[in-house]
Amino acid sequence: MEDTLLYMTEASVKRFVAAICDFVPLKTEVINANEVINTFYTQEQIEQLGAPKPKIPLFHIDLTVGVGDNGKHQPKYSTSAKDVVKSILNIFENGIKSL
């Protein structure tokens, strides 16, 4: 029974790592503070490597409109970038701890 749980947990962590790595670009070029160029595999390269995996969103953040301190409507994100990073790291750390 313990071996089964161990293998299931290891497989889950491996799938999680693979899902995160799917979003890492092959190359990143920072032109300036407003321009960053990420290079990913082309569709042809994906087809040559094997069956393409459908891309699923890593996370979902809504853009909302709220009232700011000055009383005017201002756009804001439903979740802060720091909270997204913390959530991803917590999931990964909990998977590692469970091994």
ABEGO torsion letter per residue (X at the ends): XAAAAAAAAAAAAAAAAAAAAAABBABBBBABAABBBBBBBBAAAAAAAEBBBBBBBABBBBBBBBBBAAGBBBBBBABBAAAAAAAAAAAAAAAAAAX
